[in-house]
Amino acid sequence: MTEALAPAVAADPTPARRRRLTAEIWIVMGLSLGRSGVYAVVNILDRLTRGPLGDQTAEINTPQADRSLLDLTYQILSIGFALVPVVLALYLLSDSGRSAVRRIGLDGTRPGKDALWGLALGAVIGIPGLAIYLGGRALGVTVSVSASGLDDYWWTVPVLILAALKNGLIEEVLVVGYLVERLQELRWRVVSVVACSALIRGSYHLYQGWGPFAANIAMGVIFACFYLSRWGRRRVMPLVIAHTLLDVVAFVGYAYLPDAWLTALGVL
């Protein structure tokens, strides 16, 4: 385990390199999930001043136009441009000349093992996560999350699947692959690296309430530890698979499960 947790870069960074990496991290996070985290903090403060969280709703995957093809165009554009910070992070990680895709294990060299680990992690996170969500709803500290507000078009399910894949790539590449690699290059301790990754993940889910905030911090700890472990072997692909599966179940399930089922689950 100790060997697997060792930083990927052997030499200590020079002061100039340290300053550059620190600025780079702030820029990448400011353009992506760090920005989302700041907005989520403001959003939860806004919600807390409006009334009980249990009486409020947060909508995800909402329509962007009232005409089908125009809405589809906006949805695809939104997904595509949201992935630009992922491309930026991969580009920056390739500064040593090594493929960033291979460096963080975003390649397809272990499809079977990655898929199995992804399924296992999805189950480990998904079942307790649903329980925490339902507990938060019962306690009134979690908003009702409308996971899909899209109209029922022929393209709805494919777009929801693409949105789930987008979330998996953005979150796992940025707050695990990119952030862990850079913080370890700056010689942060493993505990601090895991805590930073998990707290950022929790922050941009704050708009959903305290239950999802806590659940995503736990998810962040598990995913970062797995990435650094001898089982994860610094591969984000299993994490992307797990995250995508979780969101596909949430998005498509919300869109197409009968209202009676959703009510029984405490979602409606």
N, C-alpha and C positions, 0 to 999 in steps of 0.2 A: 504493500500500500504506500509506504514512504517513497519508494522509487516512482510510483505512478503520480504522486502528488508533487514531485519536484518541478520547479519552473522549467519551461521549455527552452529558455535562453540561459546559457551558462555564464556569460560575462555580465558584470554589473554595468548598468547603463551610465554613460558619462553624464555630468550635470546638464549639458546641452540636450542630450538625448532624453533625459528625464523631463526636462521642461517641455520639449516637443511632444512627448507622449502624453503628458498631463493635459496640455492644450488640445491635443488631438481627441482625447477621451471626452473632454467637455464639449468639443464641437460636434462629435458624432452623437453623443447623448442629447445635446441640445437640439439637434435636427430630428431626433427620433423619439425614443421612449422616455428620455429624461424630460423632454418637452411635454409629453403626454402625462407624466407624473405630476408636473407642476400644475397643469390644467386640472388634473383629477383632485389635487389638494384643494384648489379653489372651488371646484365643483362640490366637494363634500361639505365645505364650509357654507356654501350657498344652500345646500340641502338642509343642513342642520338648523339654519335660521328660518327655514320655511315650514318646518313641522316634523313629525315623526318620520324616520326613514322608511318604516314599514308601510307607510301610506303612499310612497312615491315609486315611480317606475323609471328605469333606465332602458333606453331602446338602442339596439345594435342592429346593423345591417338595414338601415332605413332607405326608403325610396328617395331617389335624387331627381326624379322628373315624373310627370304624370302620364307620359307616353312610353310605351313598352320599349321600343328600340332606342329611344333617347336615354331612358333610364339604364338600359343595358350598357350603352356607351359610357355613361358616367360611372357606372359600377366598375367596368373594366379599367377605365382610366384611373380611377381612385386606387384600385388594387395595384396597378402597374407602378404608379408614382410612389406609392407607399413603400415599395421594395427598393427604391433608389438608395436609402441609407444602408441597406444590406449590401448592395453592390459596392458602395463607398467603403464600408468596413472591410470587405474582402479585398478590395484594392489596397487599402492601407496595410492590411496584414501581410500582403505579399512583398513588403518593402525589403525583406531580406533575400529576395530572389526565389523563395520557396513558394509553391502553390498554396494560396490561402485555403482553397477548398480542401486540399489534403491536410493542411496544418490543423484545421479544426474538425476534420472528419465529416465533411459535407458531401463526400463522394459516394459512389456506388460500389465500393470494393467489398463490402460485407453485407449484401442485401438481406440474406437470411437471418443473420445474427441481429442486424439492426432492426429488422421487422419484429423479431421475437422480443427484443428488449423494449421496443416501442410499445408493443401490445401490453407487456408486463407493466411498464411504467404508466401507461394509460389507465390500467385497472387500479394500480396503487394510488394514483392521484384522483381518478374520476369518482370512485365510490365514496371515499371519505369527503371529497370536495362537495359532492351533492348533499351529503349529510350535514356538512358545515353550512351550506347555503340554506337548507331547510331549517336548521337550528337558528340561523340568523334571522330568517323570516319569522319564525315563531317568537323570537325574542324582540322583534321589531327593530333590529339594528342593521338589517340588510334590505335594500330596495328590491322591488320586483323587477327582474331582468327580462325584458322582451328580446329574445335572442334573434328574432327575425321579423322585421316589419315589412318585408318585401311582398308585393302582390304576387299572385299565383300565375306566373308566366311559364312558357316552355323552358326558359333559361334560368329559372329561379334556383333549382338544385345545383346545376353546374357553378353558378356564381357563388352560392353559399359554400360549396366545396373549395372553390378558389379563394374565398375569403378566409376559410379555415387554414388553408395552406399558407396564405400570406401571413396570418398571425403566427403560425408555427415558425416560419422562416425569420420574420422580424424579431420575435422575442428570443428564440433560441440562438440565432446567430449573433445578435447584438448583446443580450445580457448574460449569455453563457460563453459562447465561442470567443467573440471579440473581446468582451470586457475581462473575462478571466485571463486570457492570454496577455492582454496589455497590463493588467494589474500585477500579474506575476512577473512580467518583465520589469516592472517598477519595484519589484522585491517586496510586495505586500505579503503578509502572512496568510496562510490558507484560510484561517478562520475569518480574517478581515475580508478576503476576496469573496468568500461564500456569503458573508453577511451583506456586503455591498450589493452583490448580484440579486440576492433575495429581497432586499429592501426596495431596490429599484423596481423589481417585478411587482411587489405588493403596492407600490405607490401609484402606478398607473391603473390599478384596479380599484382605487379608493372611491371612485364615483359610484361604485356598486354597493358601498357600505362596508361595515367593519368585518362581516363574515368573509366575503371574497378577499378583502385585504389580508386577513390572517391566513386564509387558505392558500393564497398565492405566495405569501412569504414562505410557508411550509413547502410548497411546490418548488420555489426557488432554491431552497436549501437542498432538497432532494436532488434536483436536476444538476445543480452545480457540483455537489458531492459526487454524483454519478459520473459526470464528465471528467472529474479529476481522479476517479478511482481506477483500479486495475481492471474493472469490468467495463467501464465507459471508455477507457483508453483515449481520452481527449477526442471523442467523436460526438458531434451534435446531431448527426442523422437520426439516432434513436429518439432523441428529444423532439426533433422536428416531427417525426412520425407520431409519437405519443400526443404531442400538442395538437397536431392536425386532426387526429382521430377524435380527441376530446371535443374539439370545436365542431367537427362535422356532426357528431352525435347531438351536440347542443343546438346547433343552428338548424339542421334538417329536422331533427326531432321536434323542435319547437314549432317549425313551420307546418309539419304534417301530422303530428300526433293529435288524436281527438282532444277537444277541450276538456272532456271529462277526465282523461288521463293526466293532462297537465294540471288540472285542478287537484286531482288526487296526489300528485307529486308536490303540490304546494307552489307550483310555478305561476299559475294564474291566480 
